[in-house]
């Protein structure tokens, strides 16, 4: 019984790892487009630069 449980857990782990690889690739593309990444690349945080925004 313990052997069956171990095999089941290993199978679930392997399947979840296979499906999570795509999400890591998507996260990298999302990070490249993110506002936080743009701030880090510029080296400055711009505050209040949008004239169309009404406070």
Gaussian input, Z-matrix of N, CA and C with variables (Angstrom, degrees):
# hf/3-21g

backbone

0 1
 N
 C     1     B1
 C     2     B2     1     A1
 N     3     B3     2     A2     1     D1
 C     4     B4     3     A3     2     D2
 C     5     B5     4     A4     3     D3
 N     6     B6     5     A5     4     D4
 C     7     B7     6     A6     5     D5
 C     8     B8     7     A7     6     D6
 N     9     B9     8     A8     7     D7
 C    10    B10     9     A9     8     D8
 C    11    B11    10    A10     9     D9
 N    12    B12    11    A11    10    D10
 C    13    B13    12    A12    11    D11
 C    14    B14    13    A13    12    D12
 N    15    B15    14    A14    13    D13
 C    16    B16    15    A15    14    D14
 C    17    B17    16    A16    15    D15
 N    18    B18    17    A17    16    D16
 C    19    B19    18    A18    17    D17
 C    20    B20    19    A19    18    D18
 N    21    B21    20    A20    19    D19
 C    22    B22    21    A21    20    D20
 C    23    B23    22    A22    21    D21
 N    24    B24    23    A23    22    D22
 C    25    B25    24    A24    23    D23
 C    26    B26    25    A25    24    D24
 N    27    B27    26    A26    25    D25
 C    28    B28    27    A27    26    D26
 C    29    B29    28    A28    27    D27
 N    30    B30    29    A29    28    D28
 C    31    B31    30    A30    29    D29
 C    32    B32    31    A31    30    D30
 N    33    B33    32    A32    31    D31
 C    34    B34    33    A33    32    D32
 C    35    B35    34    A34    33    D33
 N    36    B36    35    A35    34    D34
 C    37    B37    36    A36    35    D35
 C    38    B38    37    A37    36    D36
 N    39    B39    38    A38    37    D37
 C    40    B40    39    A39    38    D38
 C    41    B41    40    A40    39    D39
 N    42    B42    41    A41    40    D40
 C    43    B43    42    A42    41    D41
 C    44    B44    43    A43    42    D42
 N    45    B45    44    A44    43    D43
 C    46    B46    45    A45    44    D44
 C    47    B47    46    A46    45    D45
 N    48    B48    47    A47    46    D46
 C    49    B49    48    A48    47    D47
 C    50    B50    49    A49    48    D48
 N    51    B51    50    A50    49    D49
 C    52    B52    51    A51    50    D50
 C    53    B53    52    A52    51    D51
 N    54    B54    53    A53    52    D52
 C    55    B55    54    A54    53    D53
 C    56    B56    55    A55    54    D54
 N    57    B57    56    A56    55    D55
 C    58    B58    57    A57    56    D56
 C    59    B59    58    A58    57    D57
 N    60    B60    59    A59    58    D58
 C    61    B61    60    A60    59    D59
 C    62    B62    61    A61    60    D60
 N    63    B63    62    A62    61    D61
 C    64    B64    63    A63    62    D62
 C    65    B65    64    A64    63    D63
 N    66    B66    65    A65    64    D64
 C    67    B67    66    A66    65    D65
 C    68    B68    67    A67    66    D66
 N    69    B69    68    A68    67    D67
 C    70    B70    69    A69    68    D68
 C    71    B71    70    A70    69    D69
 N    72    B72    71    A71    70    D70
 C    73    B73    72    A72    71    D71
 C    74    B74    73    A73    72    D72
 N    75    B75    74    A74    73    D73
 C    76    B76    75    A75    74    D74
 C    77    B77    76    A76    75    D75
 N    78    B78    77    A77    76    D76
 C    79    B79    78    A78    77    D77
 C    80    B80    79    A79    78    D78
 N    81    B81    80    A80    79    D79
 C    82    B82    81    A81    80    D80
 C    83    B83    82    A82    81    D81
 N    84    B84    83    A83    82    D82
 C    85    B85    84    A84    83    D83
 C    86    B86    85    A85    84    D84
 N    87    B87    86    A86    85    D85
 C    88    B88    87    A87    86    D86
 C    89    B89    88    A88    87    D87
 N    90    B90    89    A89    88    D88
 C    91    B91    90    A90    89    D89
 C    92    B92    91    A91    90    D90
 N    93    B93    92    A92    91    D91
 C    94    B94    93    A93    92    D92
 C    95    B95    94    A94    93    D93
 N    96    B96    95    A95    94    D94
 C    97    B97    96    A96    95    D95
 C    98    B98    97    A97    96    D96
 N    99    B99    98    A98    97    D97
 C   100   B100    99    A99    98    D98
 C   101   B101   100   A100    99    D99
 N   102   B102   101   A101   100   D100
 C   103   B103   102   A102   101   D101
 C   104   B104   103   A103   102   D102
 N   105   B105   104   A104   103   D103
 C   106   B106   105   A105   104   D104
 C   107   B107   106   A106   105   D105
 N   108   B108   107   A107   106   D106
 C   109   B109   108   A108   107   D107
 C   110   B110   109   A109   108   D108
 N   111   B111   110   A110   109   D109
 C   112   B112   111   A111   110   D110
 C   113   B113   112   A112   111   D111
 N   114   B114   113   A113   112   D112
 C   115   B115   114   A114   113   D113
 C   116   B116   115   A115   114   D114
 N   117   B117   116   A116   115   D115
 C   118   B118   117   A117   116   D116
 C   119   B119   118   A118   117   D117
 N   120   B120   119   A119   118   D118
 C   121   B121   120   A120   119   D119
 C   122   B122   121   A121   120   D120
 N   123   B123   122   A122   121   D121
 C   124   B124   123   A123   122   D122
 C   125   B125   124   A124   123   D123
 N   126   B126   125   A125   124   D124
 C   127   B127   126   A126   125   D125
 C   128   B128   127   A127   126   D126
 N   129   B129   128   A128   127   D127
 C   130   B130   129   A129   128   D128
 C   131   B131   130   A130   129   D129
 N   132   B132   131   A131   130   D130
 C   133   B133   132   A132   131   D131
 C   134   B134   133   A133   132   D132
 N   135   B135   134   A134   133   D133
 C   136   B136   135   A135   134   D134
 C   137   B137   136   A136   135   D135
 N   138   B138   137   A137   136   D136
 C   139   B139   138   A138   137   D137
 C   140   B140   139   A139   138   D138
 N   141   B141   140   A140   139   D139
 C   142   B142   141   A141   140   D140
 C   143   B143   142   A142   141   D141
 N   144   B144   143   A143   142   D142
 C   145   B145   144   A144   143   D143
 C   146   B146   145   A145   144   D144
 N   147   B147   146   A146   145   D145
 C   148   B148   147   A147   146   D146
 C   149   B149   148   A148   147   D147
 N   150   B150   149   A149   148   D148
 C   151   B151   150   A150   149   D149
 C   152   B152   151   A151   150   D150
 N   153   B153   152   A152   151   D151
 C   154   B154   153   A153   152   D152
 C   155   B155   154   A154   153   D153
 N   156   B156   155   A155   154   D154
 C   157   B157   156   A156   155   D155
 C   158   B158   157   A157   156   D156
 N   159   B159   158   A158   157   D157
 C   160   B160   159   A159   158   D158
 C   161   B161   160   A160   159   D159
 N   162   B162   161   A161   160   D160
 C   163   B163   162   A162   161   D161
 C   164   B164   163   A163   162   D162

   B1=1.4515
   B2=1.5360
   B3=1.3349
   B4=1.4644
   B5=1.5253
   B6=1.3242
   B7=1.4579
   B8=1.5281
   B9=1.3192
   B10=1.4587
   B11=1.5279
   B12=1.3185
   B13=1.4631
   B14=1.5250
   B15=1.3246
   B16=1.4650
   B17=1.5254
   B18=1.3237
   B19=1.4638
   B20=1.5232
   B21=1.3169
   B22=1.4589
   B23=1.5266
   B24=1.3288
   B25=1.4653
   B26=1.5278
   B27=1.3161
   B28=1.4652
   B29=1.5261
   B30=1.3233
   B31=1.4679
   B32=1.5244
   B33=1.3211
   B34=1.4695
   B35=1.5266
   B36=1.3187
   B37=1.4613
   B38=1.5219
   B39=1.3328
   B40=1.4632
   B41=1.5234
   B42=1.3066
   B43=1.4679
   B44=1.5197
   B45=1.3313
   B46=1.4636
   B47=1.5227
   B48=1.3274
   B49=1.4630
   B50=1.5222
   B51=1.3132
   B52=1.4647
   B53=1.5218
   B54=1.3219
   B55=1.4560
   B56=1.5243
   B57=1.3108
   B58=1.4585
   B59=1.5241
   B60=1.3174
   B61=1.4667
   B62=1.5225
   B63=1.3195
   B64=1.4594
   B65=1.5158
   B66=1.3078
   B67=1.4564
   B68=1.5231
   B69=1.3397
   B70=1.4572
   B71=1.5218
   B72=1.3110
   B73=1.4625
   B74=1.5255
   B75=1.3202
   B76=1.4583
   B77=1.5209
   B78=1.3280
   B79=1.4533
   B80=1.5227
   B81=1.3201
   B82=1.4614
   B83=1.5251
   B84=1.3179
   B85=1.4675
   B86=1.5256
   B87=1.3114
   B88=1.4605
   B89=1.5242
   B90=1.3214
   B91=1.4586
   B92=1.5243
   B93=1.3272
   B94=1.4606
   B95=1.5245
   B96=1.3366
   B97=1.4596
   B98=1.5293
   B99=1.3199
   B100=1.4598
   B101=1.5243
   B102=1.3038
   B103=1.4575
   B104=1.5236
   B105=1.3147
   B106=1.4595
   B107=1.5230
   B108=1.3108
   B109=1.4649
   B110=1.5233
   B111=1.3197
   B112=1.4641
   B113=1.5239
   B114=1.3219
   B115=1.4650
   B116=1.5255
   B117=1.3274
   B118=1.4613
   B119=1.5228
   B120=1.3238
   B121=1.4614
   B122=1.5253
   B123=1.3416
   B124=1.4627
   B125=1.5199
   B126=1.3251
   B127=1.4541
   B128=1.5141
   B129=1.3268
   B130=1.4584
   B131=1.5227
   B132=1.3219
   B133=1.4551
   B134=1.5189
   B135=1.3089
   B136=1.4627
   B137=1.5216
   B138=1.3248
   B139=1.4589
   B140=1.5191
   B141=1.3187
   B142=1.4585
   B143=1.5128
   B144=1.3187
   B145=1.4574
   B146=1.5245
   B147=1.3180
   B148=1.4641
   B149=1.5330
   B150=1.3582
   B151=1.4689
   B152=1.5294
   B153=1.3162
   B154=1.4553
   B155=1.5129
   B156=1.3213
   B157=1.4616
   B158=1.5139
   B159=1.3136
   B160=1.4648
   B161=1.5265
   B162=1.3191
   B163=1.4726
   B164=1.5158
   A1=110.87
   A2=116.25
   A3=119.61
   A4=110.82
   A5=116.09
   A6=121.02
   A7=110.51
   A8=116.68
   A9=121.58
   A10=110.97
   A11=116.47
   A12=121.05
   A13=110.05
   A14=117.27
   A15=120.60
   A16=110.95
   A17=116.79
   A18=120.33
   A19=111.00
   A20=116.23
   A21=120.70
   A22=110.65
   A23=116.97
   A24=120.52
   A25=111.75
   A26=117.26
   A27=120.81
   A28=110.30
   A29=116.97
   A30=120.69
   A31=110.86
   A32=117.36
   A33=121.06
   A34=110.11
   A35=117.50
   A36=121.17
   A37=111.27
   A38=117.12
   A39=121.34
   A40=111.18
   A41=116.84
   A42=120.50
   A43=110.66
   A44=117.32
   A45=119.49
   A46=111.31
   A47=117.84
   A48=120.93
   A49=111.13
   A50=116.93
   A51=120.46
   A52=111.73
   A53=117.04
   A54=119.82
   A55=112.61
   A56=118.69
   A57=120.44
   A58=112.45
   A59=119.41
   A60=121.92
   A61=110.27
   A62=118.43
   A63=121.10
   A64=111.61
   A65=117.94
   A66=119.62
   A67=111.03
   A68=118.42
   A69=119.88
   A70=110.85
   A71=118.14
   A72=121.75
   A73=110.18
   A74=117.04
   A75=120.47
   A76=110.94
   A77=117.47
   A78=120.90
   A79=111.18
   A80=118.23
   A81=121.13
   A82=109.95
   A83=117.44
   A84=120.57
   A85=110.61
   A86=117.03
   A87=121.39
   A88=110.28
   A89=116.92
   A90=121.24
   A91=111.21
   A92=117.53
   A93=120.48
   A94=111.53
   A95=117.55
   A96=122.19
   A97=112.70
   A98=118.54
   A99=120.79
   A100=112.20
   A101=115.09
   A102=121.80
   A103=110.61
   A104=117.15
   A105=120.45
   A106=111.27
   A107=117.92
   A108=121.40
   A109=110.24
   A110=117.85
   A111=120.89
   A112=110.84
   A113=116.94
   A114=120.86
   A115=110.02
   A116=116.76
   A117=119.94
   A118=111.63
   A119=118.45
   A120=121.04
   A121=111.09
   A122=117.44
   A123=120.87
   A124=111.60
   A125=115.87
   A126=119.82
   A127=113.00
   A128=117.33
   A129=120.45
   A130=109.82
   A131=114.62
   A132=121.58
   A133=107.47
   A134=116.30
   A135=121.33
   A136=108.79
   A137=115.99
   A138=121.20
   A139=108.56
   A140=116.48
   A141=120.95
   A142=113.87
   A143=119.34
   A144=122.06
   A145=113.07
   A146=118.62
   A147=121.89
   A148=108.73
   A149=118.42
   A150=120.22
   A151=113.12
   A152=119.17
   A153=121.12
   A154=113.98
   A155=117.77
   A156=121.11
   A157=109.81
   A158=115.33
   A159=120.07
   A160=109.19
   A161=118.18
   A162=120.51
   A163=112.51
   D1=-42.64
   D2=179.78
   D3=-63.81
   D4=-36.58
   D5=179.81
   D6=-64.67
   D7=-39.43
   D8=179.06
   D9=-65.74
   D10=-40.78
   D11=178.69
   D12=-64.88
   D13=-42.38
   D14=179.04
   D15=-62.58
   D16=-43.30
   D17=178.79
   D18=-63.48
   D19=-40.24
   D20=179.08
   D21=-63.50
   D22=-45.30
   D23=179.99
   D24=-64.85
   D25=-39.46
   D26=177.60
   D27=-64.66
   D28=-40.61
   D29=178.96
   D30=-64.48
   D31=-44.01
   D32=178.54
   D33=-62.71
   D34=-42.49
   D35=178.77
   D36=-62.46
   D37=-43.56
   D38=-179.61
   D39=-64.22
   D40=-43.15
   D41=179.95
   D42=-66.01
   D43=-43.52
   D44=-179.86
   D45=-65.85
   D46=-34.00
   D47=177.05
   D48=-66.49
   D49=-41.16
   D50=179.22
   D51=-62.99
   D52=-39.94
   D53=-178.79
   D54=-77.60
   D55=-22.07
   D56=-178.86
   D57=-82.16
   D58=-15.27
   D59=-179.70
   D60=-62.48
   D61=-41.72
   D62=178.31
   D63=-63.92
   D64=-37.67
   D65=-179.29
   D66=-67.61
   D67=-32.32
   D68=175.94
   D69=-65.68
   D70=-39.37
   D71=178.20
   D72=-65.54
   D73=-40.09
   D74=177.59
   D75=-65.72
   D76=-37.14
   D77=179.45
   D78=-63.66
   D79=-36.18
   D80=179.84
   D81=-66.87
   D82=-43.49
   D83=178.02
   D84=-65.70
   D85=-38.54
   D86=177.58
   D87=-64.77
   D88=-39.95
   D89=179.60
   D90=-64.45
   D91=-38.36
   D92=-179.70
   D93=-62.63
   D94=-29.68
   D95=-177.78
   D96=-96.03
   D97=-2.97
   D98=-171.05
   D99=-74.70
   D100=154.71
   D101=178.36
   D102=-66.27
   D103=-39.33
   D104=179.20
   D105=-61.91
   D106=-39.99
   D107=177.56
   D108=-64.70
   D109=-40.10
   D110=178.38
   D111=-63.54
   D112=-39.64
   D113=177.97
   D114=-63.57
   D115=-43.48
   D116=179.80
   D117=-65.85
   D118=-36.61
   D119=179.01
   D120=-69.56
   D121=-40.04
   D122=178.88
   D123=-70.37
   D124=-34.83
   D125=-177.42
   D126=84.34
   D127=11.64
   D128=178.35
   D129=-147.98
   D130=152.50
   D131=178.22
   D132=-108.97
   D133=118.03
   D134=-179.03
   D135=-92.82
   D136=126.23
   D137=-178.53
   D138=-120.93
   D139=131.11
   D140=176.08
   D141=74.14
   D142=31.96
   D143=-177.45
   D144=-97.86
   D145=0.90
   D146=-178.46
   D147=-101.02
   D148=103.64
   D149=-176.29
   D150=-69.11
   D151=-20.20
   D152=-179.04
   D153=-82.44
   D154=-6.03
   D155=-177.26
   D156=-89.11
   D157=120.65
   D158=178.22
   D159=-93.20
   D160=121.62
   D161=-179.38
   D162=-71.29

